[in-house]
């Protein structure tokens, strides 16, 4: 059980099933009971968005994503490459899991219909 939930229960009583303990201060490690309140997961999301936290649309994909390590041409080559994920990863300076996600349509999804069988 997380510390903020314990703090809430010690001061306010049992937390109903399905309820979350939210932070007025937006500091997840905080255990100050004056900063805690109950809400649903939907309330938590609403609170996050109202305070402009989290990932806000529009989202960037492919070459425009801030963490991209390669362009569309390289993505197509990686998808078509028949070597092991590890060998491909070493060549491109990425992790084997990045290769796996690309080849299984978890990233660069716009290439799904074009390149992937």
C-alpha positions as CSV (number, residue, x, y, z in Angstrom):
1,X,0.0,0.0,0.0
2,X,1.3,3.4,-0.9
3,X,2.2,5.9,1.9
4,X,-0.3,8.5,0.8
5,X,-3.1,6.0,1.0
6,X,-2.0,4.9,4.5
7,X,-1.9,8.5,5.6
8,X,-5.4,9.1,4.3
9,X,-6.8,6.0,6.0
10,X,-5.1,6.9,9.3
11,X,-6.7,10.3,9.3
12,X,-10.0,9.9,7.4
13,X,-10.8,6.1,7.6
14,X,-11.1,3.3,5.1
15,X,-10.9,4.0,1.4
16,X,-13.9,2.7,-0.5
17,X,-13.1,0.1,-3.2
18,X,-12.3,1.7,-6.6
19,X,-11.5,5.1,-5.1
20,X,-8.2,6.8,-5.5
21,X,-6.4,9.2,-3.1
22,X,-5.6,12.4,-5.0
23,X,-3.2,15.2,-4.2
24,X,-4.2,18.8,-4.1
25,X,-0.5,19.6,-4.1
26,X,0.3,17.5,-7.2
27,X,3.2,15.9,-5.4
28,X,2.9,12.1,-5.5
29,X,5.2,11.4,-2.6
30,X,3.3,13.8,-0.3
31,X,1.6,12.2,2.7
32,X,0.2,15.4,4.3
33,X,-3.5,14.5,5.0
34,X,-4.5,18.1,4.4
35,X,-3.3,17.7,0.8
36,X,-5.2,14.5,0.1
37,X,-8.8,13.8,-1.1
38,X,-10.7,10.9,-2.5
39,X,-11.9,10.7,-6.1
40,X,-12.4,8.2,-8.9
41,X,-9.9,7.5,-11.6
42,X,-11.9,9.8,-13.9
43,X,-11.7,12.5,-11.2
44,X,-8.0,12.1,-11.1
45,X,-7.7,12.4,-14.9
46,X,-10.0,15.5,-14.9
47,X,-7.9,17.0,-12.1
48,X,-4.7,16.3,-14.1
49,X,-6.0,17.9,-17.3
50,X,-7.5,20.9,-15.5
51,X,-4.0,21.6,-14.1
52,X,-2.3,21.1,-17.5
53,X,-0.3,18.1,-16.4
54,X,0.2,15.0,-18.4
55,X,0.5,14.6,-22.2
56,X,-1.6,17.2,-24.0
57,X,-2.8,16.8,-27.6
58,X,-1.7,17.2,-30.3
59,X,0.7,14.2,-30.0
60,X,3.7,13.9,-32.3
61,X,4.4,10.7,-34.1
62,X,7.2,9.3,-36.3
63,X,9.9,11.8,-37.3
64,X,8.2,14.6,-35.4
65,X,8.3,12.8,-32.0
66,X,10.8,14.3,-29.7
67,X,12.5,11.0,-28.9
68,X,12.8,9.6,-32.4
69,X,16.1,8.0,-33.2
70,X,15.6,7.4,-37.0
71,X,13.5,8.7,-39.9
72,X,10.8,7.0,-41.9
73,X,13.3,5.5,-44.4
74,X,15.2,3.8,-41.6
75,X,11.9,2.6,-40.1
76,X,11.0,0.9,-43.4
77,X,14.4,-0.7,-43.6
78,X,14.2,-2.0,-40.0
79,X,10.8,-3.5,-40.6
80,X,12.1,-5.3,-43.7
81,X,15.4,-6.4,-42.2
82,X,15.4,-10.2,-41.5
83,X,18.3,-10.2,-39.1
84,X,17.9,-10.6,-35.3
85,X,16.4,-7.7,-33.4
86,X,19.7,-7.4,-31.5
87,X,21.8,-7.2,-34.7
88,X,19.5,-4.5,-36.1
89,X,19.5,-2.6,-32.8
90,X,23.3,-2.5,-32.7
91,X,23.5,-1.1,-36.2
92,X,21.0,1.7,-35.6
93,X,22.1,2.5,-32.0
94,X,18.6,1.6,-30.5
95,X,17.4,-1.1,-28.2
96,X,16.2,-4.5,-29.4
97,X,12.9,-3.7,-27.8
98,X,12.6,-0.6,-30.1
99,X,13.1,-2.9,-33.1
100,X,10.5,-5.4,-31.7
101,X,7.9,-2.6,-31.2
102,X,8.6,-1.3,-34.7
103,X,8.3,-4.7,-36.3
104,X,5.1,-5.5,-34.4
105,X,3.3,-2.3,-35.2
106,X,3.5,-0.7,-31.8
107,X,5.4,2.3,-33.1
108,X,5.4,4.0,-36.5
109,X,1.8,2.8,-36.9
110,X,1.2,4.7,-40.1
111,X,3.5,2.2,-41.8
112,X,1.3,-0.7,-40.8
113,X,-0.7,-0.9,-44.1
114,X,2.2,0.0,-46.3
115,X,5.1,-2.1,-45.1
116,X,4.0,-4.8,-42.7
117,X,2.4,-8.0,-44.0
